[in-house]
Amino acid sequence: MLPNDDSLQALREAVKLSPQSIPLRQHLADVLLTLGRLEEAEKEYRGALAVAPVNRGLKAGLAETFFRQDKHSQALVLVEDLLKNRDTPARAYALHARLLVHAGEIDRAVRQYREAVELDPSVADAAFEVRLGIAAGKSSDVVEGRRRQSYAPEPAARTDRIERPTLTFADVGGMEALKEQIRLKIIYPLTHPELYRAYGKSPGGGILLYGPPGCGKTHLARATAGEVNAGFLAVGIDEVLDMWVGQSERNLHALFEEARARRPCVLFFDEVDALGASRADLRQGGARQLINQFLAELDGIKHSNEGVLILAATNAPWHLDDAFRRPGRFDRIVFVPPPDASARAAILRVHCQRKPAEGVDFDQLAKKTADYSGADLRSVIDVAVEKKLREAIAAEARPTALTTKDLLTAAAGVRPSTREWFATAKNYYVFSNQGGLYDDLGKYLNL
């Protein structure tokens, strides 16, 4: 039986009176997670972890909260940390199985799910077992025919997933050169069709955005749809990859058909390298068939892609099959760098909205946060707020306003996540820049 508002408030009051009681704080966070109040649950788990940073139950709960908010990368970091230790909670193994399914690694997912059920049978999930291809009630037995195409379900209808973004390029700070490339390739063919018809060029085509994670590639894609009042269909790899033979190809075709039916539509593929990895590195024939299907859909041989505007994003363009970069496919490869100083100041202002802040010098903060992604800047605000909360709880007082000093201190403790990416990208620029593919990256790095 779920608690009502009165009992939940009583639980909150108990936590307020005993902030050092980890079992009590975890119980509150678990209740909020069960109720689906995910942002509140995340806040409670984070607060408890600040007191008990090695508590595995709290980490498992926070990881599940991240997963249910589609923050798969954050969830995976916590789960992988948990799996390094002994006495890992069964829910961590179960969650890892779901994350592996999201990444298309079905066999590993099956193994992790079995481990979870052996540790704690209560984590068994019949619906998830069907998705894994495990016989109902027999977690150790894989259905013999799970690879037969005849067992594959039909692709689910996605009409309800079409968005109508209200964002435009005015809401995206900086990136002017990148915006202009998108206008020429995607926007102007729709807003000035007569000019493109005069030159025999039809609307459509693809742009591949690459760069470090957390730098606004998805945000930019949504703004592109908003610029032309087009539909927006965001595709995650879990919506394409399937364990059934031939099902992944049908899922991909269904996505393109949905976009064609709702044109003009921006079809956005995130983490596209997972769907179009270099065929030279693949051992499984099924993955090759998916790539061939993807290329055929991009070419629009059997079905016209006119009015379908294709954007894709990746953190690792060097893993993408070369065939995707041919003319008519993703023939524009565009580098999306971390925000510059003015953009960082704007991002910090946005994240400080609706938070108690007093006289914050955002320009000074921007100077001290070079190489920070948008996600890193949000983390800076979160760290500063959490420190204020701890101080307010310890002093049993109302939280004080954030200051420039608070944010500078928080920034000093947050490492820019982009630097590791640039270290890897630099090697690819130096050793694998045939044809000038990564020239924009080289300019950014002053190489």
C-alpha positions in Angstrom: 0.0 0.0 0.0 1.4 3.3 -1.1 1.7 6.1 1.5 -0.7 9.1 1.3 0.4 12.7 1.5 0.1 12.9 5.3 2.3 9.8 5.9 4.8 11.0 3.3 5.0 14.4 5.0 5.5 12.7 8.3 8.4 10.7 6.8 9.9 13.9 5.6 9.6 15.5 9.0 11.3 12.4 10.5 14.2 12.8 8.1 14.5 16.4 9.0 14.7 15.6 12.6 17.3 12.8 12.0 19.3 13.8 8.9 22.1 11.4 9.9 19.8 8.3 9.8 20.7 6.6 6.6 18.0 3.9 6.7 15.4 6.5 7.3 16.6 8.7 4.4 16.9 5.7 2.1 13.3 4.7 3.0 12.1 8.2 2.0 14.0 8.1 -1.3 12.7 4.5 -2.0 9.1 5.6 -1.4 9.5 8.6 -3.7 10.9 6.3 -6.4 8.0 3.9 -6.0 5.6 6.8 -6.3 7.3 7.9 -9.5 8.4 11.2 -8.1 11.8 10.9 -9.7 13.2 14.3 -9.3 12.4 14.3 -5.6 13.8 10.8 -5.2 17.0 11.8 -7.0 17.4 14.7 -4.6 16.9 12.5 -1.5 19.3 9.8 -2.8 22.0 12.5 -3.5 21.5 14.1 -0.1 21.8 10.7 1.7 24.9 9.8 -0.4 26.5 13.1 0.7 26.3 11.7 4.3 27.1 8.0 3.3 29.0 8.1 0.0 29.8 4.4 -0.1 26.3 3.0 0.7 25.5 0.5 -2.0 21.8 0.5 -1.4 21.7 4.3 -2.0 23.8 4.0 -5.1 21.5 1.3 -6.5 18.4 3.4 -5.8 20.0 6.5 -7.4 21.0 4.4 -10.5 17.4 3.2 -10.9 16.2 6.7 -10.5 18.5 7.9 -13.3 17.4 5.0 -15.5 13.7 5.8 -15.1 14.6 9.4 -16.1 16.3 8.1 -19.2 19.7 9.3 -17.8 21.3 6.0 -19.0 24.9 7.2 -18.9 24.7 8.3 -15.3 22.9 5.1 -14.3 25.6 3.0 -16.0 28.4 4.8 -14.2 26.8 4.0 -10.8 26.0 0.4 -11.8 29.4 -0.4 -13.0 30.9 1.0 -9.8 28.5 -1.3 -7.8 29.5 -4.4 -9.8 33.1 -4.0 -8.9 32.3 -4.8 -5.3 31.3 -8.0 -3.5 27.7 -8.2 -2.1 26.3 -6.2 -5.0 22.5 -5.7 -4.6 20.4 -7.9 -6.8 18.6 -4.8 -8.1 21.9 -3.5 -9.5 22.3 -6.7 -11.6 18.7 -6.3 -12.8 19.2 -2.7 -13.7 22.5 -3.5 -15.5 20.5 -6.1 -17.6 18.1 -3.3 -18.6 20.9 -1.0 -19.5 22.5 -3.7 -21.6 19.3 -4.2 -23.5 19.2 -0.5 -24.1 22.7 -0.9 -25.6 21.7 -3.9 -27.7 23.8 -6.4 -25.7 21.1 -9.1 -25.2 23.4 -12.0 -24.3 25.2 -10.1 -21.6 21.8 -8.8 -20.4 20.5 -12.4 -20.0 23.5 -13.3 -17.9 23.1 -10.3 -15.6 19.4 -10.9 -15.2 20.0 -14.5 -14.2 22.5 -13.4 -11.6 19.9 -10.9 -10.2 17.2 -13.5 -9.9 19.5 -16.0 -8.3 20.5 -13.5 -5.7 16.9 -12.3 -5.1 13.9 -14.0 -6.8 11.7 -11.0 -6.0 13.4 -9.0 -8.8 12.1 -11.3 -11.4 10.0 -9.6 -14.1 8.0 -11.7 -16.5 7.6 -9.0 -19.1 11.3 -8.3 -19.1 12.0 -12.1 -19.5 9.9 -12.1 -22.6 11.9 -9.2 -24.0 15.1 -11.1 -23.2 13.8 -14.3 -24.8 13.7 -16.3 -21.6 11.0 -18.9 -21.0 8.4 -17.7 -18.6 9.2 -19.0 -15.1 12.5 -20.5 -16.2 15.1 -17.8 -15.9 17.9 -20.1 -16.8 16.4 -21.5 -20.0 16.6 -19.5 -23.2 13.8 -20.1 -25.6 15.2 -22.3 -28.4 13.4 -20.4 -31.1 14.1 -16.8 -29.9 16.2 -16.1 -33.0 13.4 -17.1 -35.4 12.0 -14.3 -37.4 8.5 -15.6 -37.0 8.5 -14.9 -33.3 9.4 -11.3 -33.8 6.6 -8.8 -32.7 5.5 -6.1 -35.1 7.1 -2.7 -34.7 5.0 -0.5 -32.3 3.2 2.5 -33.7 5.1 5.7 -32.8 2.7 8.5 -33.8 2.5 9.7 -30.2 6.2 10.2 -30.1 6.2 13.0 -32.8 7.1 16.2 -31.0 6.4 19.8 -32.1 9.4 21.7 -30.5 8.9 25.3 -29.7 12.7 25.9 -29.5 14.3 27.8 -32.3 17.9 28.8 -33.1 17.3 31.9 -31.0 17.3 29.6 -28.0 20.7 28.1 -28.9 23.7 30.2 -27.8 26.6 30.6 -30.2 27.2 27.9 -32.9 26.5 30.4 -35.7 28.6 28.6 -38.3 26.9 25.4 -37.5 23.5 26.9 -37.6 24.3 28.3 -41.1 25.3 24.8 -42.4 22.0 23.4 -41.1 20.1 26.3 -42.7 21.7 25.6 -46.1 21.2 21.8 -45.9 17.9 21.5 -44.1 16.0 24.7 -43.5 16.3 26.8 -46.7 15.1 23.9 -49.0 11.8 24.2 -47.1 11.6 27.9 -46.7 12.8 28.7 -50.3 11.7 25.7 -52.3 11.6 27.6 -55.6 15.3 28.3 -55.5 16.2 24.7 -54.8 13.9 23.5 -57.5 15.6 25.9 -60.0 18.8 24.1 -59.3 17.2 20.7 -59.3 17.9 20.1 -55.6 15.2 18.5 -53.5 14.6 19.0 -49.7 16.2 16.4 -47.6 19.6 14.9 -46.8 21.6 14.3 -43.6 23.9 16.1 -41.2 26.1 14.2 -38.7 26.8 16.2 -35.5 29.9 15.0 -33.5 31.7 16.3 -30.5 32.1 15.7 -26.8 29.0 14.6 -24.8 26.8 17.1 -23.1 27.4 20.0 -25.6 23.9 20.4 -26.9 23.7 18.2 -30.0 20.2 17.0 -29.2 19.1 20.5 -28.2 20.3 21.8 -31.5 18.4 19.1 -33.4 15.2 20.1 -31.6 15.8 23.7 -32.4 16.2 22.8 -36.1 12.7 21.3 -36.1 11.4 24.4 -34.3 12.8 26.7 -37.0 10.6 25.2 -39.7 7.7 24.1 -37.5 8.4 20.5 -38.4 7.8 17.4 -36.4 10.6 15.9 -34.4 11.2 12.2 -34.0 14.1 11.4 -31.6 15.4 7.8 -32.0 17.3 6.0 -29.3 19.3 2.8 -30.1 16.9 0.8 -27.9 14.1 1.6 -30.2 15.9 0.0 -33.1 18.0 -2.9 -31.9 16.2 -6.1 -31.2 17.3 -9.7 -30.5 14.9 -11.2 -33.1 16.5 -11.8 -36.5 15.2 -9.2 -39.0 13.3 -7.2 -36.3 15.9 -4.4 -36.0 15.7 -3.7 -39.8 11.9 -3.6 -39.6 12.0 -1.2 -36.6 14.3 1.1 -38.5 12.1 1.0 -41.6 9.0 1.8 -39.4 10.8 4.8 -38.0 11.5 6.2 -41.5 8.0 5.5 -42.6 6.6 7.3 -39.6 8.8 10.4 -40.5 7.7 10.2 -44.1 4.1 10.1 -43.2 4.5 13.2 -41.0 6.7 15.3 -43.3 8.2 17.8 -42.9 9.8 15.9 -40.1 13.3 16.0 -38.5 14.4 12.4 -37.8 17.1 12.5 -35.2 19.3 9.5 -34.4 21.3 9.8 -31.1 24.4 7.6 -30.6 24.2 6.7 -34.3 27.6 4.9 -34.2 25.8 2.1 -32.3 23.6 1.6 -35.4 26.1 2.2 -38.1 29.4 0.9 -36.7 32.2 0.2 -39.2 31.4 -3.1 -41.0 35.1 -4.0 -41.0 34.9 -4.3 -37.2 31.7 -6.4 -37.1 31.7 -10.2 -36.8 27.9 -10.7 -36.7 26.0 -10.8 -40.0 22.9 -9.4 -38.4 24.6 -6.1 -37.6 25.8 -5.9 -41.2 22.2 -6.3 -42.4 21.0 -3.5 -40.2 23.7 -1.2 -41.6 22.6 -2.1 -45.2 19.0 -1.3 -44.3 20.0 2.0 -42.8 21.9 3.0 -45.9 19.0 2.0 -48.1 16.6 4.1 -46.0 19.0 7.1 -46.3 19.2 6.7 -50.1 15.4 6.7 -50.4 15.5 4.2 -53.2 12.1 2.6 -52.6 10.6 5.5 -50.6 11.2 9.1 -51.2 12.8 11.1 -48.3 11.7 14.4 -49.6 10.7 16.5 -46.6 12.4 14.2 -44.2 15.3 16.0 -42.6 17.8 13.6 -41.1 20.1 14.6 -38.2 22.3 12.3 -36.3 24.7 12.7 -33.3 27.7 10.7 -32.1 30.5 11.1 -29.7 32.7 8.7 -31.8 32.4 9.5 -35.5 35.5 7.4 -36.2 33.5 4.3 -35.4 30.9 5.0 -38.1 31.0 3.1 -41.3 32.6 5.0 -44.2 29.5 4.4 -46.4 27.4 6.7 -44.2 29.6 9.7 -45.3 28.9 9.4 -49.0 27.0 12.2 -50.8 23.3 12.0 -50.2 23.7 10.4 -46.8 25.4 12.1 -44.0 27.4 14.2 -46.4 27.9 17.0 -43.9 30.0 16.1 -40.8 29.8 19.0 -38.4 31.9 19.4 -35.2 29.9 20.7 -32.1 32.4 22.2 -29.7 31.9 22.9 -26.0 30.1 26.3 -25.4 32.3 29.4 -25.6 32.6 32.0 -22.8 29.4 33.9 -23.7 27.4 30.7 -24.2 28.7 29.4 -20.8 27.6 32.6 -19.1 24.1 32.2 -20.7 23.9 28.5 -19.7 24.8 29.3 -16.1 22.2 32.1 -15.9 19.5 29.6 -17.1 20.5 27.0 -14.6 20.4 29.6 -11.8 16.9 30.6 -12.5 14.4 29.8 -9.8 17.3 29.3 -7.4 18.2 31.8 -4.6 21.2 33.6 -6.1 22.6 37.0 -5.2 25.0 39.2 -7.3 26.5 36.3 -9.2 29.2 37.3 -11.7 28.4 34.9 -14.6 31.1 36.4 -16.8 33.7 35.6 -14.2 32.4 32.1 -13.8 32.4 31.6 -17.6 36.2 32.5 -17.7 36.9 29.9 -15.0 35.0 27.1 -16.7 36.8 26.8 -20.0 36.2 23.4 -21.7 33.1 22.7 -19.6 30.2 21.2 -21.4 26.6 22.3 -20.8 26.2 19.2 -18.6 29.3 20.1 -16.7 28.0 23.6 -16.0 24.7 22.1 -14.7 26.8 19.9 -12.4 28.6 22.9 -11.0 25.2 24.4 -10.0 24.1 21.1 -8.5 27.3 20.8 -6.4 26.9 24.4 -5.1 23.3 23.9 -4.3 24.0 20.6 -2.5 26.6 22.3 -0.3 24.1 25.0 0.6 21.6 22.4 1.5 24.0 20.6 3.8 24.9 23.8 5.5 21.2 24.7 6.0 20.4 21.3 7.3 23.3 21.3 9.7 22.4 24.8 11.0 18.7 24.1 10.9 18.3 27.4 9.1 16.8 28.6 5.8 19.1 28.2 2.8 21.2 31.2 1.9 21.6 32.6 -1.6 24.2 31.3 -4.0 27.1 33.7 -4.5 29.9 33.9 -7.1 32.3 32.4 -4.5 30.0 29.4 -3.9 29.9 28.7 -7.6 33.6 29.2 -8.2 34.3 26.8 -5.3 32.0 24.2 -6.9 33.5 24.7 -10.3 37.0 24.0 -8.9 35.7 20.6 -7.8 34.1 19.6 -11.1 36.4 18.2 -13.7 35.5 19.1 -17.3 34.2 15.9 -18.9 35.3 17.1 -22.4 39.0 16.8 -21.8 39.1 13.0 -21.9 37.1 13.1 -25.1 39.5 15.6 -26.7 42.5 13.4 -25.7 41.0 10.6 -27.7 39.8 12.8 -30.6 43.2 14.4 -30.9 44.7 10.9 -31.7 42.1 10.4 -34.5 42.8 13.8 -35.9 46.5 13.2 -36.0 46.5 9.7 -37.4 43.1 9.2 -39.2 42.2 12.5 -40.8 42.1 11.3 -44.3 40.3 13.6 -46.6 40.1 16.4 -44.0 37.2 14.8 -42.2 38.2 16.3 -38.8 39.6 19.6 -40.0 37.1 21.6 -37.8 38.3 19.6 -34.8 41.9 20.4 -35.7 41.1 24.2 -35.9 39.5 24.0 -32.5 42.5 22.3 -31.0 44.9 24.7 -32.8 46.7 21.8 -34.4 
